[in-house]
Amino acid sequence: MVRTLRAARFLFVGPVILMFLVFINLMASPHHWWVQWAALGIGIAWVVSLFRLLRAAVLIGGLAALIAYFRKR
């Protein structure tokens, strides 16, 4: 459960961190685009977090459907 909450938080925090890094890159060295490597790592972590959150949503939805099915019977 804690991992899922951290994954949900990272879906919002990750892009903010990346925007901050892009700003630093533009201010510090505009002709050398080093932020692409940070974007690659943050992007991979963001996709993993998204899949973790989707897996939890499918699991909770499936359990809710199963409970509704048995209550109806």
C-alpha positions as CSV (number, residue, x, y, z in Angstrom):
1,M,0.0,0.0,0.0
2,V,2.8,2.4,0.8
3,R,4.5,1.6,-2.5
4,T,1.3,2.4,-4.3
5,L,0.9,5.8,-2.5
6,R,4.6,6.7,-3.3
7,A,4.0,5.7,-6.9
8,A,0.9,8.0,-7.1
9,R,2.9,10.9,-5.5
10,F,5.7,10.4,-8.0
11,L,3.3,10.7,-10.9
12,F,3.0,14.4,-9.9
13,V,6.4,15.0,-8.4
14,G,8.5,13.5,-11.2
15,P,7.4,16.0,-13.9
16,V,7.9,18.9,-11.5
17,I,11.5,17.7,-10.8
18,L,12.1,17.4,-14.5
19,M,10.8,20.9,-15.3
20,F,13.1,22.2,-12.5
21,L,16.1,20.4,-14.1
22,V,15.2,21.8,-17.6
23,F,15.2,25.3,-16.1
24,I,18.6,24.7,-14.5
25,N,19.9,23.3,-17.8
26,L,18.7,26.3,-19.7
27,M,20.2,28.7,-17.2
28,A,23.5,26.9,-16.6
29,S,24.5,25.5,-20.0
30,P,21.9,26.2,-22.8
31,H,24.1,24.8,-25.6
32,H,24.8,21.5,-23.8
33,W,21.6,19.5,-23.3
34,W,22.5,17.2,-20.4
35,V,19.0,17.1,-19.0
36,Q,18.0,14.4,-21.5
37,W,19.7,11.8,-19.4
38,A,17.9,12.8,-16.3
39,A,14.6,12.9,-18.3
40,L,15.3,9.3,-19.5
41,G,15.7,8.0,-15.9
42,I,12.8,10.0,-14.5
43,G,10.7,8.9,-17.5
44,I,11.4,5.2,-16.9
45,A,10.6,5.6,-13.2
46,W,7.4,7.5,-14.1
47,V,6.2,4.7,-16.4
48,V,7.0,2.1,-13.7
49,S,5.0,4.1,-11.1
50,L,2.1,4.4,-13.6
51,F,2.0,0.7,-14.1
52,R,2.2,0.1,-10.4
53,L,-0.8,2.4,-9.8
54,L,-2.8,0.9,-12.7
55,R,-2.1,-2.6,-11.3
56,A,-3.5,-1.5,-7.9
57,A,-6.5,0.1,-9.5
58,V,-7.3,-3.0,-11.5
59,L,-6.9,-5.1,-8.3
60,I,-9.2,-2.9,-6.3
61,G,-11.8,-2.7,-9.1
62,G,-11.7,-6.5,-9.5
63,L,-12.3,-7.0,-5.8
64,A,-15.1,-4.4,-5.7
65,A,-16.8,-6.2,-8.7
66,L,-16.4,-9.6,-7.0
67,I,-17.9,-8.3,-3.8
68,A,-20.8,-6.7,-5.7
69,Y,-21.4,-10.0,-7.6
70,F,-21.6,-12.0,-4.4
71,R,-23.8,-9.5,-2.6
72,K,-26.2,-9.6,-5.5
73,R,-26.5,-13.4,-5.4
